[in-house]
Amino acid sequence: MKKKLTAEEWWNDIVEYERTHEIAFASPRALLEARMIAEMDKARRPQRRVRRSGAAPRRKTVTA
């Protein structure tokens, strides 16, 4: 049988849970801002084209 927690132990458990599960306690606005920042970061990164046909990459021609 579990022992009953004291008020301090109960509070420490709650604080520890909140620290380890930040997303559960985030406000909807904070979550929206995090999504917007992630989308802006994606937009800044250069997109590489995917070779769908499996063709070899083009080689630079060397002029001598």
Backbone atoms as SQL, in Angstrom:
CREATE TABLE atoms (id INTEGER PRIMARY KEY, chain TEXT, resi INTEGER, resn TEXT, atom TEXT, x REAL, y REAL, z REAL);
INSERT INTO atoms VALUES
  (1, 'A', 1, 'MET', 'N', 0.838, -1.187, 0.000),
  (2, 'A', 1, 'MET', 'CA', 0.000, 0.000, 0.000),
  (3, 'A', 1, 'MET', 'C', 0.884, 1.252, 0.000),
  (4, 'A', 2, 'LYS', 'N', 0.498, 2.242, -0.840),
  (5, 'A', 2, 'LYS', 'CA', 1.287, 3.468, -0.926),
  (6, 'A', 2, 'LYS', 'C', 1.077, 4.325, 0.315),
  (7, 'A', 3, 'LYS', 'N', 2.179, 4.970, 0.728),
  (8, 'A', 3, 'LYS', 'CA', 2.032, 5.883, 1.861),
  (9, 'A', 3, 'LYS', 'C', 1.489, 7.213, 1.360),
  (10, 'A', 4, 'LYS', 'N', 0.820, 7.900, 2.225),
  (11, 'A', 4, 'LYS', 'CA', 0.245, 9.194, 1.869),
  (12, 'A', 4, 'LYS', 'C', 1.358, 10.240, 1.800),
  (13, 'A', 5, 'LEU', 'N', 1.350, 11.028, 0.716),
  (14, 'A', 5, 'LEU', 'CA', 2.385, 12.057, 0.542),
  (15, 'A', 5, 'LEU', 'C', 2.111, 13.256, 1.433),
  (16, 'A', 6, 'THR', 'N', 3.187, 13.853, 1.906),
  (17, 'A', 6, 'THR', 'CA', 3.036, 15.111, 2.636),
  (18, 'A', 6, 'THR', 'C', 2.772, 16.210, 1.619),
  (19, 'A', 7, 'ALA', 'N', 2.380, 17.358, 2.084),
  (20, 'A', 7, 'ALA', 'CA', 2.094, 18.478, 1.183),
  (21, 'A', 7, 'ALA', 'C', 3.337, 18.858, 0.383),
  (22, 'A', 8, 'GLU', 'N', 4.485, 18.839, 1.034),
  (23, 'A', 8, 'GLU', 'CA', 5.728, 19.215, 0.350),
  (24, 'A', 8, 'GLU', 'C', 6.109, 18.177, -0.714),
  (25, 'A', 9, 'GLU', 'N', 5.966, 16.897, -0.398),
  (26, 'A', 9, 'GLU', 'CA', 6.279, 15.839, -1.371),
  (27, 'A', 9, 'GLU', 'C', 5.326, 15.917, -2.571),
  (28, 'A', 10, 'TRP', 'N', 4.052, 16.167, -2.276),
  (29, 'A', 10, 'TRP', 'CA', 3.056, 16.295, -3.347),
  (30, 'A', 10, 'TRP', 'C', 3.419, 17.461, -4.266),
  (31, 'A', 11, 'TRP', 'N', 3.764, 18.607, -3.665),
  (32, 'A', 11, 'TRP', 'CA', 4.139, 19.792, -4.441),
  (33, 'A', 11, 'TRP', 'C', 5.387, 19.519, -5.275),
  (34, 'A', 12, 'ASN', 'N', 6.387, 18.878, -4.692),
  (35, 'A', 12, 'ASN', 'CA', 7.618, 18.564, -5.425),
  (36, 'A', 12, 'ASN', 'C', 7.331, 17.634, -6.609),
  (37, 'A', 13, 'ASP', 'N', 6.456, 16.664, -6.421),
  (38, 'A', 13, 'ASP', 'CA', 6.074, 15.769, -7.522),
  (39, 'A', 13, 'ASP', 'C', 5.422, 16.544, -8.659),
  (40, 'A', 14, 'ILE', 'N', 4.529, 17.468, -8.299),
  (41, 'A', 14, 'ILE', 'CA', 3.840, 18.269, -9.320),
  (42, 'A', 14, 'ILE', 'C', 4.841, 19.139, -10.082),
  (43, 'A', 15, 'VAL', 'N', 5.734, 19.791, -9.359),
  (44, 'A', 15, 'VAL', 'CA', 6.724, 20.666, -9.996),
  (45, 'A', 15, 'VAL', 'C', 7.647, 19.851, -10.902),
  (46, 'A', 16, 'GLU', 'N', 8.058, 18.682, -10.448),
  (47, 'A', 16, 'GLU', 'CA', 8.931, 17.824, -11.253),
  (48, 'A', 16, 'GLU', 'C', 8.213, 17.366, -12.525),
  (49, 'A', 17, 'TYR', 'N', 6.939, 17.002, -12.401),
  (50, 'A', 17, 'TYR', 'CA', 6.169, 16.578, -13.582),
  (51, 'A', 17, 'TYR', 'C', 6.060, 17.728, -14.580),
  (52, 'A', 18, 'GLU', 'N', 5.780, 18.919, -14.086),
  (53, 'A', 18, 'GLU', 'CA', 5.666, 20.086, -14.970),
  (54, 'A', 18, 'GLU', 'C', 6.997, 20.367, -15.666),
  (55, 'A', 19, 'ARG', 'N', 8.112, 20.186, -14.966),
  (56, 'A', 19, 'ARG', 'CA', 9.427, 20.430, -15.556),
  (57, 'A', 19, 'ARG', 'C', 9.738, 19.420, -16.654),
  (58, 'A', 20, 'THR', 'N', 9.325, 18.167, -16.464),
  (59, 'A', 20, 'THR', 'CA', 9.651, 17.126, -17.439),
  (60, 'A', 20, 'THR', 'C', 8.609, 17.006, -18.552),
  (61, 'A', 21, 'HIS', 'N', 7.441, 17.618, -18.396),
  (62, 'A', 21, 'HIS', 'CA', 6.380, 17.552, -19.414),
  (63, 'A', 21, 'HIS', 'C', 5.939, 18.965, -19.777),
  (64, 'A', 22, 'GLU', 'N', 6.887, 19.752, -20.298),
  (65, 'A', 22, 'GLU', 'CA', 6.609, 21.168, -20.557),
  (66, 'A', 22, 'GLU', 'C', 5.465, 21.381, -21.529),
  (67, 'A', 23, 'ILE', 'N', 5.358, 20.525, -22.524),
  (68, 'A', 23, 'ILE', 'CA', 4.344, 20.727, -23.567),
  (69, 'A', 23, 'ILE', 'C', 2.931, 20.653, -22.996),
  (70, 'A', 24, 'ALA', 'N', 2.733, 19.867, -21.956),
  (71, 'A', 24, 'ALA', 'CA', 1.404, 19.727, -21.363),
  (72, 'A', 24, 'ALA', 'C', 0.957, 21.008, -20.673),
  (73, 'A', 25, 'PHE', 'N', 1.900, 21.851, -20.280),
  (74, 'A', 25, 'PHE', 'CA', 1.562, 23.053, -19.534),
  (75, 'A', 25, 'PHE', 'C', 1.741, 24.332, -20.350),
  (76, 'A', 26, 'ALA', 'N', 2.071, 24.195, -21.630),
  (77, 'A', 26, 'ALA', 'CA', 2.276, 25.373, -22.472),
  (78, 'A', 26, 'ALA', 'C', 0.929, 25.965, -22.877),
  (79, 'A', 27, 'SER', 'N', 0.898, 27.273, -23.005),
  (80, 'A', 27, 'SER', 'CA', -0.329, 27.936, -23.427),
  (81, 'A', 27, 'SER', 'C', -0.527, 27.729, -24.924),
  (82, 'A', 28, 'PRO', 'N', -1.767, 27.798, -25.401),
  (83, 'A', 28, 'PRO', 'CA', -2.007, 27.656, -26.840),
  (84, 'A', 28, 'PRO', 'C', -1.222, 28.682, -27.664),
  (85, 'A', 29, 'ARG', 'N', -1.078, 29.885, -27.143),
  (86, 'A', 29, 'ARG', 'CA', -0.324, 30.914, -27.870),
  (87, 'A', 29, 'ARG', 'C', 1.154, 30.530, -27.972),
  (88, 'A', 30, 'ALA', 'N', 1.723, 29.990, -26.896),
  (89, 'A', 30, 'ALA', 'CA', 3.121, 29.568, -26.933),
  (90, 'A', 30, 'ALA', 'C', 3.317, 28.437, -27.933),
  (91, 'A', 31, 'LEU', 'N', 2.366, 27.510, -27.993),
  (92, 'A', 31, 'LEU', 'CA', 2.460, 26.414, -28.955),
  (93, 'A', 31, 'LEU', 'C', 2.371, 26.937, -30.385),
  (94, 'A', 32, 'LEU', 'N', 1.482, 27.895, -30.629),
  (95, 'A', 32, 'LEU', 'CA', 1.347, 28.495, -31.954),
  (96, 'A', 32, 'LEU', 'C', 2.644, 29.203, -32.351),
  (97, 'A', 33, 'GLU', 'N', 3.224, 29.951, -31.419),
  (98, 'A', 33, 'GLU', 'CA', 4.475, 30.645, -31.718),
  (99, 'A', 33, 'GLU', 'C', 5.594, 29.653, -32.030),
  (100, 'A', 34, 'ALA', 'N', 5.647, 28.551, -31.305),
  (101, 'A', 34, 'ALA', 'CA', 6.682, 27.543, -31.561),
  (102, 'A', 34, 'ALA', 'C', 6.498, 26.934, -32.945),
  (103, 'A', 35, 'ARG', 'N', 5.234, 26.669, -33.339),
  (104, 'A', 35, 'ARG', 'CA', 4.976, 26.134, -34.688),
  (105, 'A', 35, 'ARG', 'C', 5.382, 27.137, -35.759),
  (106, 'A', 36, 'MET', 'N', 5.081, 28.422, -35.539),
  (107, 'A', 36, 'MET', 'CA', 5.427, 29.445, -36.530),
  (108, 'A', 36, 'MET', 'C', 6.942, 29.565, -36.673),
  (109, 'A', 37, 'ILE', 'N', 7.661, 29.513, -35.564),
  (110, 'A', 37, 'ILE', 'CA', 9.124, 29.597, -35.617),
  (111, 'A', 37, 'ILE', 'C', 9.687, 28.403, -36.370),
  (112, 'A', 38, 'ALA', 'N', 9.146, 27.215, -36.126),
  (113, 'A', 38, 'ALA', 'CA', 9.614, 26.019, -36.830),
  (114, 'A', 38, 'ALA', 'C', 9.368, 26.146, -38.328),
  (115, 'A', 39, 'GLU', 'N', 8.213, 26.679, -38.726),
  (116, 'A', 39, 'GLU', 'CA', 7.911, 26.861, -40.149),
  (117, 'A', 39, 'GLU', 'C', 8.845, 27.889, -40.777),
  (118, 'A', 40, 'MET', 'N', 9.162, 28.961, -40.055),
  (119, 'A', 40, 'MET', 'CA', 10.079, 29.970, -40.585),
  (120, 'A', 40, 'MET', 'C', 11.476, 29.382, -40.757),
  (121, 'A', 41, 'ASP', 'N', 11.901, 28.547, -39.819),
  (122, 'A', 41, 'ASP', 'CA', 13.210, 27.895, -39.944),
  (123, 'A', 41, 'ASP', 'C', 13.239, 26.985, -41.163),
  (124, 'A', 42, 'LYS', 'N', 12.134, 26.268, -41.412),
  (125, 'A', 42, 'LYS', 'CA', 12.069, 25.386, -42.584),
  (126, 'A', 42, 'LYS', 'C', 12.169, 26.194, -43.871),
  (127, 'A', 43, 'ALA', 'N', 11.516, 27.352, -43.900),
  (128, 'A', 43, 'ALA', 'CA', 11.502, 28.178, -45.102),
  (129, 'A', 43, 'ALA', 'C', 12.888, 28.742, -45.401),
  (130, 'A', 44, 'ARG', 'N', 13.698, 28.969, -44.385),
  (131, 'A', 44, 'ARG', 'CA', 15.032, 29.531, -44.581),
  (132, 'A', 44, 'ARG', 'C', 16.017, 28.519, -45.142),
  (133, 'A', 45, 'ARG', 'N', 15.806, 27.242, -44.845),
  (134, 'A', 45, 'ARG', 'CA', 16.746, 26.212, -45.301),
  (135, 'A', 45, 'ARG', 'C', 16.599, 25.981, -46.791),
  (136, 'A', 46, 'PRO', 'N', 17.691, 25.855, -47.506),
  (137, 'A', 46, 'PRO', 'CA', 17.574, 25.565, -48.941),
  (138, 'A', 46, 'PRO', 'C', 17.033, 24.152, -49.149),
  (139, 'A', 47, 'GLN', 'N', 16.100, 24.044, -50.077),
  (140, 'A', 47, 'GLN', 'CA', 15.513, 22.737, -50.379),
  (141, 'A', 47, 'GLN', 'C', 16.337, 22.049, -51.451),
  (142, 'A', 48, 'ARG', 'N', 16.711, 20.822, -51.222),
  (143, 'A', 48, 'ARG', 'CA', 17.429, 20.063, -52.241),
  (144, 'A', 48, 'ARG', 'C', 16.431, 19.254, -53.038),
  (145, 'A', 49, 'ARG', 'N', 16.673, 19.172, -54.338),
  (146, 'A', 49, 'ARG', 'CA', 15.787, 18.379, -55.180),
  (147, 'A', 49, 'ARG', 'C', 16.052, 16.902, -54.974),
  (148, 'A', 50, 'VAL', 'N', 15.002, 16.145, -54.951),
  (149, 'A', 50, 'VAL', 'CA', 15.138, 14.707, -54.800),
  (150, 'A', 50, 'VAL', 'C', 15.244, 14.108, -56.197),
  (151, 'A', 51, 'ARG', 'N', 16.241, 13.231, -56.408),
  (152, 'A', 51, 'ARG', 'CA', 16.360, 12.550, -57.702),
  (153, 'A', 51, 'ARG', 'C', 15.411, 11.379, -57.721),
  (154, 'A', 52, 'ARG', 'N', 14.308, 11.540, -58.435),
  (155, 'A', 52, 'ARG', 'CA', 13.287, 10.492, -58.433),
  (156, 'A', 52, 'ARG', 'C', 13.612, 9.358, -59.386),
  (157, 'A', 53, 'SER', 'N', 14.332, 9.668, -60.461),
  (158, 'A', 53, 'SER', 'CA', 14.564, 8.642, -61.471),
  (159, 'A', 53, 'SER', 'C', 15.737, 7.737, -61.116),
  (160, 'A', 54, 'GLY', 'N', 16.464, 8.080, -60.087),
  (161, 'A', 54, 'GLY', 'CA', 17.630, 7.289, -59.715),
  (162, 'A', 54, 'GLY', 'C', 18.830, 7.579, -60.599),
  (163, 'A', 55, 'ALA', 'N', 18.761, 8.654, -61.360),
  (164, 'A', 55, 'ALA', 'CA', 19.862, 9.009, -62.258),
  (165, 'A', 55, 'ALA', 'C', 21.068, 9.471, -61.449),
  (166, 'A', 56, 'ALA', 'N', 22.227, 9.289, -62.015),
  (167, 'A', 56, 'ALA', 'CA', 23.456, 9.715, -61.356),
  (168, 'A', 56, 'ALA', 'C', 23.504, 11.242, -61.325),
  (169, 'A', 57, 'PRO', 'N', 24.136, 11.807, -60.309),
  (170, 'A', 57, 'PRO', 'CA', 24.231, 13.275, -60.245),
  (171, 'A', 57, 'PRO', 'C', 25.094, 13.813, -61.391),
  (172, 'A', 58, 'ARG', 'N', 24.768, 15.025, -61.820),
  (173, 'A', 58, 'ARG', 'CA', 25.542, 15.633, -62.908),
  (174, 'A', 58, 'ARG', 'C', 26.953, 15.931, -62.434),
  (175, 'A', 59, 'ARG', 'N', 27.889, 15.766, -63.347),
  (176, 'A', 59, 'ARG', 'CA', 29.294, 16.074, -63.027),
  (177, 'A', 59, 'ARG', 'C', 29.670, 17.369, -63.716),
  (178, 'A', 60, 'LYS', 'N', 30.506, 18.126, -63.055),
  (179, 'A', 60, 'LYS', 'CA', 30.990, 19.369, -63.665),
  (180, 'A', 60, 'LYS', 'C', 31.972, 19.016, -64.756),
  (181, 'A', 61, 'THR', 'N', 31.892, 19.708, -65.875),
  (182, 'A', 61, 'THR', 'CA', 32.840, 19.465, -66.957),
  (183, 'A', 61, 'THR', 'C', 34.081, 20.305, -66.712),
  (184, 'A', 62, 'VAL', 'N', 35.211, 19.699, -66.917),
  (185, 'A', 62, 'VAL', 'CA', 36.483, 20.393, -66.715),
  (186, 'A', 62, 'VAL', 'C', 37.033, 20.795, -68.071),
  (187, 'A', 63, 'THR', 'N', 37.257, 22.091, -68.224),
  (188, 'A', 63, 'THR', 'CA', 37.846, 22.570, -69.494),
  (189, 'A', 63, 'THR', 'C', 39.323, 22.830, -69.253),
  (190, 'A', 64, 'ALA', 'N', 40.136, 22.208, -70.099),
  (191, 'A', 64, 'ALA', 'CA', 41.581, 22.360, -69.897),
  (192, 'A', 64, 'ALA', 'C', 42.211, 23.070, -71.083);
